[in-house]
Amino acid sequence: MIKGRLLKNRSLNTFLKYSIRHKTLLITTVLLSFLASGLSALPAWLIKYLVDDVLISKNVKMLVIVISGLIVSTILKGVASYFTDVKSAFVTETIKREIKIDVFKHLQNLPISYYKKNKLGDIMARLSGDASSLGKIGFLIFDVLKEVTTAIVLLVRLFQVNWLLSIISLTALPAVMNLIKKYTKKIRKAGRKRQDIAGELIAYTQEGLSGINIVKAFSAEEKAIKNYNTLNMKEFDASMRSKKIRAKVSPINEVITTLMVSLVAGYGCYLVVVKNTMSPGDLISFVTALGLLQSPIKNMIKRNNELQEMLPSADRVLEILDADTEIDHHGIKEEMSGNISEVKFEHVKFYYDDKSEAAVKDFNLFVKPGEVVALVGKSGSGKTTLVNLIPRFYETSEGTIKVNGIDIKNYSLKEYRKNIGIVPQETFLFSGTIASNIAYGREKSTMEEIVEAAKMANAYDFIMEFEKGFDTEVGERGAMISGGQKQRIAIARALIQDPEIMILDEATSALDTESERLVQDALDKLMEGRTTFVIAHRLSTIINADKIVVMEKGEIKEIGCHNELLEQGGIYKKLYETQFGETA
């Protein structure tokens, strides 16, 4: 990697860093581009001999040379241009692919908090469209390079013919450059606004389609369409604003350059006819070079406009890459060795970034190996926040969580998480087969291990009822199977990992009685011999827990087993009576 910033713009600098990885191919492409550009300007030289030596002097031999030169140069230019385009496209697509991989890799290493703050649809827009824009910068740069080279070669020809006429020709150049500079900032600003609105639109689309059941349940289709139309119109307006700014540049440039060519042609004719200090061939050669020069200048302006529109998209990608990833370990790295013997919470406190009040306050708890700890309390009491601290989805703001007497922040994150299994209330399955979803928790799982995990999770029987058995496709997010079946597959996924710590978010609350019985039985097997933390919504499921921790506003209010808490007659007893009646 190149250290420091090579270019002022970060997106261009980033692209250059990726380009350096393919420097041999890059140099080849640049050389081919130079060759194609030089051959594009060759007619400006040959036209002089066509006029002076062929048309005026009637030299047939020179006619053959000039025509042959034009044919050969055109063929060589075509070949060089073809390979230039192919090579530059290959470099661009390769860099685009590498950028997307790096962005996706970075996304995988970002903390959960990042996804809480940013809309998934907008992240997807940045990964797909915006990342492609960062890659496409290369194609534009190669195109601009070719045009710049052609322009330089033609300028050389202009000064070679007549330096005074060349200076007159270039009087319009400052005006063109000021024009480009004036509109560059406007184009970039408009482009950024358009990309942000496009990200909002994709985010709204993703959210609306993901929640289509809710939309239909509330007959809110018209509302959804109206909101979509509003965002779509905002994107349309932003896009048109950008295009209007771009559209102004070319006509103004045309007027300036036309005036300049007219002025040069008039003065050139004066030098040929009146002063007789320039041959007709030189004048036509000069005008030809000047005419050919308009195309690269026009293309440079066009490509600059496109580049300014792409840079805001590229900047959006860099914002992802700038986001801080999860820290693997803090301080001295400790190795996970042996079984987990204990888990200890010492004065744990946690604040969300946007909250002034702690979500968890001075939490202290000692958990022996194999104990089942149930966390109960009203919504917002801090139960979910606390269990998210255990696998380090969030880092504690104060205090420590120790496993085997060592602060979990000092363990390698990936190695530590391999010891933790999670079964959430709302199960997420990936598109693919039942077998691939069960094996997701452990690489290189054998079919025998997958089957055994399914049997322990009470999933084997229903799996075998499908025509394709373990090769049955579950659909997106497991849409092709029932809620109870998804839960049992999730339990099998946790079982095959063979974790020492289990985190269960009441996995039976949304199931029918029969599914609940099967899932609860599978959970009982899953908890056997493992240190388990259970978020309990139904108190009937945690009566046999070793410790029941009653939380309120992030604090421990009561702790004990079921009978002890009932005898205390506090919050737990009230919760229990609310669910089962006062005579329970």
N, C-alpha and C positions, 0 to 999 in steps of 0.2 A: 504493500500500500504506500501511496505517496503521503509523506507527512506535510502538514500545513495546507494552506489553501492556495491552489495554483491560479484560480480564476476568482473574480469578485463574486460571481453568482454561485451559490452553493450547489444548485442543481447541475450546472455545467461542470463544476468541480467534481461532483460525485460521479457524473458520467465519465469524466476523464480518468478517474481512478479505476473504474471498471474497464475502460478501454486499454489501459496499460497492461492488463492481464493478457491481451491479445496483440501485443506490440508488433510482432512480425507481420501478421495479417493486416494490421493497421497501416504499417509502412508500405506494404504492397499496394493497398488500396489507394493511399495518398499518391504514390508514384504513378499508378494507372490513371488517377484523376488528373495529374499534371500533364500526362501524355495526351489524354483526351481533350483537355482544355487547350493545349498548344496547337493541336491539329484543328480545333474549332476556329482558331484565329488565323490559320494559314491562308485562307482565301484573301485576306487583306494584303498579303505580300504578292500572291500570284496575279491578282487583278491588275497590278501595275504593268507586269510584263505582257499581259493579255492586251492591254490598251496600247502601250508604247511600242512594243516589239512585234506584236502580231497585227493589230488593227491598223496602226499608223505605218510601221516599217514593213508590214506584209511579210514577216518572217515565218514561213511554214514550219520550219524545224522547231522554232520556239513554240508554235501552236501545239505541236505534238507533246513537247515537254510540259507546257502549262496544263493541258487537258489531262495528260498522264498523271501529273502531280495532283490535280484535283481529285481524280478517280482513286489513286492510291491513298491519298490522305483521308478521303471520305471512308474508304474501307477500313483503314487502320483506326480511324476515329470511332467507327461503329463497333469494331472489336474491343477497343479500349473502353468505350462507354459501357458496353455490355458487361465486361468483367468488373468494371468499377461499380456498376449498379448491383451486380450479384454479390461481390465481396462486401460492399457497404451494407447491403441488406442482411448478409450473414452475420456481420459484426453487430449490427443493430439488434437483430432478433436474438442473438446469443446473449447480448448484454441485457435485453429486456427479460429474457428467461432467468438470468442470474439475479437480476434485481427482484423479480417476483419471488424467487426462492428465498432470497435473503430477507425480504419483507415478511413472508409467511413464517420463516424461521424465527424472526424477531417477535412476531405476534405470538408465537407459541411460548416465548419466554417472558412475555409481559405479565405482570401480576393481575389477579382477578379485579382489582380496583380499577384498572384501565378500562375493562369492559363494562364496568358499572357506570363510568363517566361518559363513554362514547357509544353512539348508536352502532349496532352491528351492520346495518345497511350502509352507513357512511364508511365504515372500515372496509367493507367489501368493495365499495366504489373505489376507494384508494388503492386497494390491492389489485383490482382488475384494470379499470380504465386509467387511473392516475399513474400506476406503476408502468403501464405501457407507454404513457406519454414521456416518462423519464427515459425509457429505452429508445423511443423514437427521436429523441433529441439528436442522437448520433446520425440518423439518416439526414436530418436537416443540416447538421454541421458538415457532413461530407458533400452535400449538395451546394452549400454556401462556399465551401473550399474550392469546388470545381469552378463556380462562377467567379470567385475572386481571382483564381489563376488565369482564367480566360480574360478577365478585365485587365489584369497586369500586362499580359502578353500584347493585348490590343493597344494599351497605353504606350508600351515600348514602340510599337509600330507608328503611333501618332507622332511621338517626339522624333522618331527616326526620319519621318517625312518632312516635318516643319515644326520647330519648337514653338514659334510664336503662335501659329495656328492652334497648336495643342494647348497652350496656356489660355487662349481665348475659349477653347472648347471646355476647359475645366472651370470656367468662371461660374458655371451653374452648379458645380459640385457642392460648394458650401451650402447652397440653398437646399439641395437634395438631402444633405446630411442633417441639416437643422430640422428639416421636415421629418426625417426618420426619428431623430432624437425626441422631437416634440410629441410624436404619437406613440413612441415605444412604451412610456410609463402608463399612458391611458389604456393601451391595449392589454398590458400585463394586469393592471388593476381590474379592468373589466373581465378579463379571463379568470382571475381568481374568484371574483364574485360569482361568475357563471358556474365554476367547478364546485363551489360551496353549495350553491342551490341545487346542482345536479346530485350532490351527495345527500342532501336533505330529501330529494325526491326518491332516490333509491332506498334510503332508510325508511321512508314512509311506505313505499311499496312493499318492502320486505316485512315490515311490521304488520301492515294491513292484510297481506296474504297469509302470514303466520297465524293471525288471529281471525281468520275468515269465519270460524264457527261463532265467535262472539258477534261479529258484524251481522251475520244472518240471524242469530238468536234475538238481536235487538232491532231487526229490520232496519239496519243503519247503512244499507247499500248506497242510498242516495247521498248520505252524509259523507261516506268514504269517497264516492266519486267526486263530490263537490270539492273536498279537501285536495284530492289528487289534481283536479283541474286547476285549482288555485296555485299549487306548487308548480304544475306544468307551465302555467302562464308566466310565472315568475322566471322560470328557466328560459322560456321563449323570449321574454323581454330582455333578460340579461344577455342572451345569445345574439339578439338583434342589435343591441347596443354595441356589442363587441364587433359585429360585422360592419356596422355603420362607420365605426372609427377606422377599421381596416380599409373600407371602400373609399375613404377620402384620400388616402395616400397615393394610390396609383394614378388617378386623373390629374392631380396637382403635379405629380412627377412628369406625366406625359406632356403637359403644357410647358413646363420648364425646359425639358430636353428638346422638345420640338422647336422652341424659340432659339435654343442654343445651336441646333443643327442648321437651322435656316440662316443664322448669323454666320456660321462657319462656311456654309456652302457659298453664300454671297461673297464673302471676303476671299475665299479660295478661287472663285471664278475671276475675281478682280486680279489676283496674282497671275493667273494663267493667261487671260485675255489682254489685260492692260499692261501689267508689269513684265509679263513673260519670264517670271522667276520660278515658275513651277510647271512641270510637264502635266499634260492631261492625265497621264497614267498615275502620277503622284497624287493628283487631286482626287481621282476616282478611288485610288487605294486608301487615301485619307478618309474620304466620305464613307467608304465601305467599312473601314475599321471603326469609324464613329458610329455607323449604323449597327454593326455587330455588337458594339459596346453597350447599346441600349438594352439588349436582351439580358446579359448578366446583371446589369444594374437593377433592372425591373425584377428579375428573379431573386436577387439579394434582398430587395425590399419586401417582396412577397414572403420569402423564407423567414426573414426577420419578424414579420408580423405573425407568422405561424409559430415561430419559436417563442415569442412573447406570450402567446396564448397557451403554449404548452408548459412554460416555466412555472406558472402557478399550480398546475396539476402536479408537476414534479415536486414542488415545494411541499405539497400535501403529503406526499410519500415520505419525504424527509422528516416530517413531523412525527410520523410513526417510528422511524428509525431513531429519532432523538429521544423517544420515550424510554425511561429507565426500566431495564429488565429486572426480573427477580434476582435478588442477591443469593448466590449459591450457599455461601456461609459467611458468617461474621467472625473476624478474629482467627484464632487457631483452628484449623480444620480437624474435627474429631471423626474417627471411623466408627460405624455401627458394628458392634461386635457382640455376639451372643444374643440371647433372647431378651426382650424388654421386661425388666423386673419391676419397674415402677414409673409412674407419671406424677409429676408434682407441679402444682401451680403456686407461684409465690408472688403475692401482691400484684397480680396481673391487672393492667389497665389498658384500655384501648379506646382511641378516638377515631372516628371517621374524619376524613379531610375537611368536609364541609360542616362539621358539627362542633359546637363549643362544649357540649356536655359529653362525658365519657359514655360509650355504649356498654362497656364492662368496667366495673369499679372494684379495685382492691379484692380481686378474686383469689382465694386461697383454698387449695384442695390437694389431698394426698390420695393417690389411687394405687392400690396394690395390683400385682399382675393377676389377670383373669377376672377382675371385678367388673360388674356391670353398674355403670353410673347413669342414672336417668336425670335429665334436666327438664324441669317442669316450670310453668309460669305462663302468664298472659302474653299475648303478642306484643313484641317490642321490649320484652324483659331481658334480652341479650343472649338467649339460648343459641340461636344460629350463629351469631357473631363469635361466641365462645368456641364452638366446635370448628369454626373456620380458622381459628388461631392455631388449632392443634396441627393441621397439615401445612401450616404457614401460608395459607391463602392470603392472610393478612399478617403483618408483623406486629407484635405487641408494642404499645406506645411506652409502657413502663412495666417493670417486673419481668419475671422469667417463667417459661414453661420448661421443666427439666424432664428428660427421659434418661433413666439409668444414671441420674445425678449430673447430667451434662445438659447445658442450655441447648435447646433444639436449633437455635440459630447457628450453632457451631458445627452442626452436622451437614454433610453434603445434601443439598435439597432433594435431588433425585433418589439418592440411596435411602434417605430418611422416608420419603413418601412411598417407597416400595413396601414399607412395613405397615402401611395404612390402607384399609379398605373402606370404601364409602358406598352406602346404599341410600340415595336421596328419595324424598317423597315423590317427586316427579321424575320418573326414570327417563333417561335419554339413551336411545339406541341409535347406532350409526347405520346408514344404508349398507346393506350387505346381508350375509346369511346369519342364521342363528349361531352357527359354530364360530364364525368370525367375531361376533359380538361377545360370546362367552370367553373366547381366547384373547380378547382385547387387553385384559388385565395382566397378561403374561405372555411374553414372546416365546415362540417355539413350543407352544403347548401341543402335546400329542392328542390324537383323537380319543384315546382311552381316558386321558385326564379331563377332556371336555365332557365326555359322557358321564364320568364319575361326578364331576361338579354339577351337572344337570340333575343327576339322580338325587344328590344331597339337597338340591334346591327345590325338589318336588317339581321339576320341569320336564323330566325325561318322558313321562307318559304323554303329555300333550304335544311334545315335540314329535314323537313317533306317530302321532295321529295325522300329521301333515304328510302329504304325498312324498315330498322330498326330504322329510325328516330334518336333520341338522343343516341341510343345504337349502332350507326354505328361506326365501328373501323376506326380511321384516319390513321393508319399505322405509321411506324417509321418516326419521325419528320413531321408527317402530309402528308406523300407522297401520300395518297389515295385521297386527295381533292385538289382543285385549290388554287392558291395564294390568290384570293379575298375572298374565303371561309375561308381560314386560318386566314386572317386578321380580319374578322368579328367575328370569334370564339375568337381570342385574345382580341378583344374589349369587347366581352361579359364576358370574364374572368376578365378583368379589372373592368367592370361595377358591377359585382356581389360582388367585394371587397368593393365597395362604397368608394373609396379613396377621400381624400380632395385635394391632389396634384396629377396632372397628368403629365407624361412626355411622349411626343409623338415624335418619330423619324419618319419623313414624311412617313406615312404608305401607301401612294397611288402612290408613284413614279414608281412602277414596275407593275401597274395594267392597264387593258384595260379600256376604257371609262366608260362602264356600271358598272364594278366592282368599279371603282374609285368613281363614283357618289354614289353608295350604301355605300361604306366604309366612304366617306367624310360625308355623312348624319349621319352615326352612330357615327363618331368622334364628330360632332357638338353636338349630344345628350350627348356624354360622357363628353365634356368640360363644359356643362351647369352647372353653379354654382360652378365650381371647379377652383382652381388656377392651371393654365396649362402652362407648358413650352413646346414649339414646336420647334424642329429642322426643319427648312424649306428649302427644296430644290426647290420646286415650289412656287414662290412668290404669285401666284394666290390663294393659299390656306390660306394665312395669311394676306390678305388685311385688314380684319376686326379685327386684333389683337389689343389689348389695347396698347401694347408696342412692337416695333420691335427693337431688339438690333443687330446692325451690328458689327461683330467681325472681327478682322484681327490680326494674330500672337498673339492670346491670349488676346488682348485688346479690349475694347469697343471704336469703332471709331465714331459711330453715334447711336442715340437713339431717338425714337419718334414714332408716328403713321404713317400709310402709306402716307397720304397726306403731313404731315410735312416733311418726309424724301425726298419725291419727290421735294418739294419746296426748300430744302437745296441744291439740285443738286450735291450731293456727291456720295459716293460709292454705296449706295442703288439705287440711280437713274440709275447709270451705269449698275448695276446688272439687274434692272427691264427692261431697254432698251435692254439689251443683250437677255433677254428671250422673250420680246414681241415686239421689234422693237422700233426705235426712236420716232415714232409717237404715241406710246402708251400713 
